[in-house]
Amino acid sequence: MVKLLNSWRESDAVPKGWVAANPPGAVTKAPVHNPEVLKALRAAVPGQWVKVYHEGADGSELHYFQHGSGKVANVKHKRKRA
């Protein structure tokens, strides 16, 4: 199931007070390689989807899928390993 949001900021997965890092390269976008995931995303909203890795100021990351319209899905918060 794909849960669509207007922004990663709307997700319950993002800790309260999480701040995005500002340096260049803090956001990385990559193609969606998993065909089953891509099929589910396109069933929810047809079109172009990318996987986004968004760094936080605290060293953690958000991982989510973003549609060309700006909608996002499946936001996850991950701590980087030391």
Order of alpha helices (4+ residues) and beta strands (2+ residues): beta-beta-alpha-beta-beta-beta
